[in-house]
Amino acid sequence: MNRIQVKTVLNKHKRRDAWFLDDYSVNPYVGCSFNCLYCYVKESKYGKNAGNLSAKINAPEVLKEQLRRRAKKKEYGIIAISSSTELYMNIERKFNLTREILQVILKYKFPVHILTKSTAVLRDIDLLKEIDEKANLPEDLNRIGHGTIISFSFSTLDENLAKIVEPGAPKPKERLQALQKCIEEGLLTGICFIPVLPFLSDSEENLDEMIKTAKDYGANFVLVGALTLFGEKATDCKTRYFKFLEKYYPELIPKYEALFKKSFQPAKRYQKSLEERAKRICDKYGVKNRIIDVAISNTSSSLKMST
């Protein structure tokens, strides 16, 4: 574990993310101990040292100054925590950076989107509920009605497969139970089936099971996205993922090669088909397939009640 000092921790996006609605991102750590085989953070996407686990030990103090300046100018926007690491790894128990960062965010009344595979998010329910109530949303997102969004990430519901491709993460069932508790606390909470794994967790039956399960656990939204595979070096996610295929599913290698060819993403037709199937199944179970759709639905319901 490395301890590093940073000069900046708040990243301002050129444009708001259409899916996650974040204008900013904050990552308290570098690297991730969950070691998901498909993780795009490894090596080629964010630099050759991204695989080394590091704690940005001065991140809360740096963020305090950055948010103070943004708040003074009323430049409010949703902060995604975290886009390139896991904010609730075991090392969080030692460094407490995520909780301290949430305290800073609460102080300056910014909204947050928590992106996680961990059940440890439940530790911070008290702070997340306060942020939910007190955050200043951008004017065009006021209809969301929530200052906190939580997304639990999955690539499969199959416990045996998850144990191989997400070896350091809590079991899918445990994540679903944590999601349910967040919803019971009144927080806007959903599921990101990102990435679904071609020929392993992307069939019609798989998607139907995933989205029905999301509905059964009360998820407010479901996002479904395709697998991306970067790099050619030994530690890159594409190389690591193909080694996984060689060991467990060698018969799928030709299919993956045909699907990805020389690109880091699958063929456009595959992505379009995945999106269309996910939307159709979400409609079938009455689950929103975009966070912004939840906001629109909430606004419509409020208008009906007021009339």
PEKA-V747064 format. One line per field, one symbol per residue. ss: DSSP state (@ for helix, = for strand, . for the rest). psi: psi as a letter, one per 40 degrees, with the letter a starting at -180 (. if undefined). burial: # if it has 24 or more other C-alpha atoms within 12 Angstrom, else .. A space follows every 10 residues. Layout:
ss: ???
psi: ???
burial: ???
This chain:
ss: .===.....= ==........ .=====..== =......... .......... ...===..@@ @@@@@@@@@@ @@.....=== =...=..... .@@@@.@@@@ @@@@@@@... .=====..@@ @@@@@@@@@@ @@@@....@@ @@@@...=== ====....@@ @@@@@..... .@@@@@@@@@ @@@@...=== ======.... ...@@@@@@@ @@@@@@.... ======.=.. ......@@@@ @@@@@@@@.@ @@@@@@@@@@ ....=..@@@ @@@@@@@@@@ @@@@@..=.. @@@@@@@@@@ @@@@@@.
psi: hihihidieh hhidihhdde eieiihheih ihedfhdehe dhcddfieee ehhihgdedd dddddddddd ddefgiihhh hiefahefid eddddfdddd dddddddefi iihhhieiee dddfdddddd dddeihiide ededehehhh hhhieiehdd ddddefdeii iddddddddd ddddeeihha hhghiihhed feiddddddd ddddddeehd ihhhiihihi ieideidddd ddddddddfd eedddddddd beieiiiddd dddddddddd ddddefhhei dddddddddd dddddd.
burial: .......### #.......## ########## ########## #####....# ########## ####.##... #...###### ########## ##..###### ########## ########## ##.##.#### ###.####.. #.######## #######... ##.###..## ########## ###..##### ########## ##.#.###.# #####.#### ########## #...###### ##..#..... .....#..## ...###...# #..##.###. ##..###### #####..... .......
